[in-house]
Amino acid sequence: MEVDSTLLTILGVTAGILILTGWVEQIYKGYKTKSLKDVSKFLMIFISAGAILWLIYGIIVEDVFIIGTNVAAIALMMIVLGMKKIYDRKLRG
């Protein structure tokens, strides 16, 4: 089945925007409340591992959308993990 390259581009960009928007919202909410206690470290670790594997896959198949989305996702997850570490430390006092 032949798929139009423009449609694939729109699909890839839309998927990337949807995935990354969730992380941006989490960062914004965490910054406002100074709390990320409800964010599971294990969830973040598993999602990060998945993003790293997707990044490797994207590099192998040379897909700029997979690469870009996962590089951005890893960066945003690192921000969330860093914020979580800082805010959790402040809670413990």
C-alpha positions as CSV (number, residue, x, y, z in Angstrom):
1,M,0.0,0.0,0.0
2,E,1.5,3.3,-1.1
3,V,1.1,6.2,1.4
4,D,1.6,9.8,0.3
5,S,4.8,11.3,1.8
6,T,3.0,14.5,2.8
7,L,0.5,12.5,4.8
8,L,3.3,10.6,6.5
9,T,5.0,14.0,7.4
10,I,1.8,15.3,8.9
11,L,1.3,12.1,10.8
12,G,4.8,12.1,12.2
13,V,4.7,15.8,13.2
14,T,1.3,15.4,14.8
15,A,2.4,12.3,16.7
16,G,5.5,14.2,18.0
17,I,3.5,17.2,19.0
18,L,1.0,15.2,20.9
19,I,3.7,13.2,22.8
20,L,5.8,16.2,23.7
21,T,2.8,18.4,24.8
22,G,2.1,16.1,27.7
23,W,5.7,16.6,29.0
24,V,5.5,20.3,28.6
25,E,2.3,20.4,30.6
26,Q,3.8,18.3,33.3
27,I,6.9,20.6,33.5
28,Y,4.6,23.7,33.7
29,K,2.4,22.2,36.4
30,G,5.4,21.0,38.4
31,Y,7.0,24.4,38.1
32,K,3.8,26.2,39.3
33,T,3.2,23.8,42.2
34,K,6.9,23.1,43.0
35,S,5.8,19.4,43.4
36,L,6.1,16.3,41.3
37,K,5.4,13.9,44.1
38,D,2.7,12.2,42.0
39,V,5.1,11.4,39.1
40,S,6.5,7.9,39.4
41,K,10.2,7.6,39.0
42,F,9.7,4.1,37.6
43,L,7.3,5.3,35.0
44,M,9.8,7.9,34.0
45,I,12.6,5.4,33.8
46,F,10.6,3.0,31.6
47,I,9.4,5.7,29.3
48,S,13.0,7.0,29.1
49,A,14.2,3.6,28.2
50,G,11.5,3.3,25.5
51,A,12.4,6.7,24.1
52,I,16.1,5.7,23.9
53,L,15.2,2.5,22.1
54,W,13.0,4.5,19.7
55,L,15.8,6.9,19.2
56,I,18.2,4.1,18.3
57,Y,15.6,2.7,15.9
58,G,15.1,6.1,14.3
59,I,18.8,6.5,13.8
60,I,19.0,3.1,12.2
61,V,16.1,3.7,9.8
62,E,17.2,7.4,9.3
63,D,13.8,8.8,10.2
64,V,14.1,12.4,11.2
65,F,10.6,12.5,12.9
66,I,11.4,9.5,15.2
67,I,14.8,10.9,16.0
68,G,13.6,14.5,16.7
69,T,10.6,13.5,18.7
70,N,12.6,11.1,20.9
71,V,15.5,13.5,21.4
72,A,13.0,16.2,22.5
73,A,11.2,13.6,24.7
74,I,14.4,12.5,26.4
75,A,15.3,16.1,27.1
76,L,11.9,16.9,28.6
77,M,11.9,13.8,30.7
78,M,15.4,14.7,32.0
79,I,13.9,18.1,33.0
80,V,11.0,16.4,34.8
81,L,13.3,14.0,36.6
82,G,15.6,16.9,37.6
83,M,12.7,18.9,38.9
84,K,11.3,15.9,40.7
85,K,14.7,15.3,42.4
86,I,15.0,19.0,43.5
87,Y,11.4,19.3,44.7
88,D,11.4,15.9,46.5
89,R,14.6,16.9,48.3
90,K,13.0,20.2,49.4
91,L,10.0,18.2,50.8
92,R,12.3,16.1,52.9
93,G,13.8,19.2,54.2
